[in-house]
Amino acid sequence: MNYKQLIEKLNTLPPERLEDNVVVYDETLDEFLPVVDSETANSDTTDVLDEGHFYLIITNVKICEKSN
């Protein structure tokens, strides 16, 4: 999926659904994870993504709690 495809899907939602919190589903963990922020990649933050690549930041509270 690319961001154009994502926007097309978002545009089909009823307006009230656009007020929902953003989540992603992790098939491996079989869990929904909250998106906590978004960023644009730069050379200081990653050497994996191209400069300017937009990405979402998630957190997996369950995994974080287990490591404490």
N, C-alpha and C positions, 0 to 999 in steps of 0.2 A: 504494500500500500504506500502511496505517496501522499503528500499534503493536499494536492488537488483532489484526489479521490476522497480523502477525509472530509474536506470542505463540502464536496458534493453530498456525502452521506449526512453531514451535520445539517445541511440545508433542507433535508427531507424531514427533520424532526419538528414536532410542534414547538412553538416558542417557549412554552413552559418547561420543556425538557432541556432547553439550553441553559436553564438555571441550575441544573443538577451539577453536583461535584464531578470532576473528571476522574475516571478510574480506568485502569487497564486490567485485562484478565490474563493471568499467567497460566497457560495450559499445563506446564510442568508441575507447578505447585497446586493447581486447581483452586486458585484464590484470586479475588479481585483486590487490586492494590491501588491506593490513592495516588494521584498525581499531585505533588506538592509544589511544583514550580516548573518553569521552562527557562531555557537559556539558548544562546546562540554560540556555537563553538568558535573558539579562537585558539591560536597556537599555545597559549598559556594554560588552557583547560584540557586539551586533548590532542593526541597525535593520531587518533583513529578516524575522526570525522574531518571533512573538508572545512576550511575556514568559512564561517557564516552559516553552517548547517544548523537549523533549528532543531532542538530536541526537548523532550519532556523528562522531568525528574520524578521518579517514583520512590516510595519508601516501603519497605516490607517490615512493618512493626513486629509481626510475629517472629521473623528471623532475628531482628534486633533484640527482642526480649529474651530469646533463647541464649544469646551470646553473653548476656549479663550475668 
